[in-house]
Amino acid sequence: MRKAAVTTASTVAGVVLLLSLKPHVNAATAVAAPSPSAPSSGASSPSPSTSHTTSARPTGTYTGDTVNTRYGPVQLAVTLAQGKITAVKALQTPSGDGRSQQIASYAVPQLTSETLSAQSARIDAVSGATYTSEGYVQSLQSALDKAGV
């Protein structure tokens, strides 16, 4: 009887500790101020925004950095409309072997869905796809940084 009580108490304590964990927040994601844009002189501008309004909310498609993970590169393109994430396209995912392709094929849609819901790079990793998730978040954040979001 005493073993059951100790086991139950330690299980409850473990669950409470797991639930109290907070997701990692990158300091760069917390503060990202848009930079003022210079008038265009006919040359292509570094910001692919297609409209400029007084609200300075970016619109366009921004390509994130290629992030090399243990199982292969991850790179994303993020489409914004008035500062809102409307689409995320995976340009590169780990594909070195069949298992990496399988993991990316189920992780990327989940990560994309979370991104569209969260409207930021502060999303949870997919269980079993830690490296792909980390590469996804880093590439996503770099694209959002380029957009000034």
N, C-alpha and C positions, 0 to 999 in steps of 0.2 A: 504494500500500500504506500509506503514511504517513497519507493522508487517512482511510482506513478506521479506522485505530487511533485517530486523534484524534476522529473522529465517534463511535466506540464508547465511548471514555472519557468524552466529554462527555455522551452519552446516559445512561450509567450514573450519572454524577454528578448529572444532572438528576433521574433517578428516585429516587435516594437522598435528595435534598433534598425532593422532593415527599412521600416516605414519612415523612420526619422531622417534617412539620408536625403540630402538635397542634391539635385543635378548640378554638375560643374558649370559655372558661368565664366566665360572668358572675359577678361577686362576689356578687350577690344570690342566685344559685342555690346557692352553696356554703354559705351560712349563712342558714337560714330557720327560726327557732325559733317554735313555736306559742305564741300568746298565751293566757294564762289566760282562761277564759270566765266571765262573770258569771252568776249564777242567773237563769233566765228569769222574767219577771214577766208572762207572758201575751202580751207584744209579740213580734213576730217578731225573732229574733236575727240579727245580721249573718252568722253562720256557719250554713249550712243543714245542718249535721251532724244526722243522724237518730238517732244513738246516741252515748252517752257512756260510755266505759269507763275504767278506771284506766290503760290504756295510751295514752290520748289520741290514738288513730289516727282521723282523720276519715273519716266516711262520708257521702256525699251527692253532689249535683251542684253544681259551682261554675262560674260564668260568668266568663270572662276579659275583660279590657278589649278594646275595639275598637281595633285597630291599623290606622291608615291607611297603606297602602303606595302606591307610585307608580301601581299599577294598580287600586287599590280596597281597601276595608276587609277585614280578617280578624278574625274573632271566634270563639272556641271555648267549648264547655261540656265540662267534664271531670267524669266520674263516678268517685268513689273508694269503695272498700269496705275498711274497716279500714286506710286509708292507702295502698292499692294502686290504681293507675290501672286501671280496668276498661273504660272507654270514653271516647272523645273524639268529640264531635260538632261539625262545622263549622257555626256559625250564620250566618256571613257569609264569603264568599270573593270575590276579585276577579271581577267579571262585567261590566265596562264594555264589553267587546267580545268577539267570538268567540274570539280568540286567548287572552285572559285566562281565559275560561271553560275552554278546552281545557287550558291549563297547570294551572289549579287542579284540574281533574277527574283529572289523573294524579298531581299532586304531593300532594294532601291524603291520599289513601289510603296512599301511601308514608310520609308523615310520621306518620300515625296508627299505622301498623304499627311504625315505629321507636320511637314514644312508648311503646307498650304493651310493647315489648321492653326498652327502657331504663328504664322506670318513672321518667322524669324529663324535663326540658326540654333536657337535654344530648344533642341529636340532630344528625345531619348534615343539611345542606341538600340539596334535590333539585336535581340539575344541570338548568339551564334554567329553574328556578323560584326564583331567589334571593330576589326580593322577597316572594313568597308564603311561602317558607320562613322568612324573617326575621319576617314578621308572625305566622306560625303559632307560632313559638317564643316570641315576646314575649307573645302572648295566652295561650298555654299556661302560661308562667311566672307570669303575673298570676293566673290561676285557681288554680295551685298555691300561690301566696303567700296568696291569700284563704283557702285551706283550711288553711294553716299547715303545709304539707308542705315 
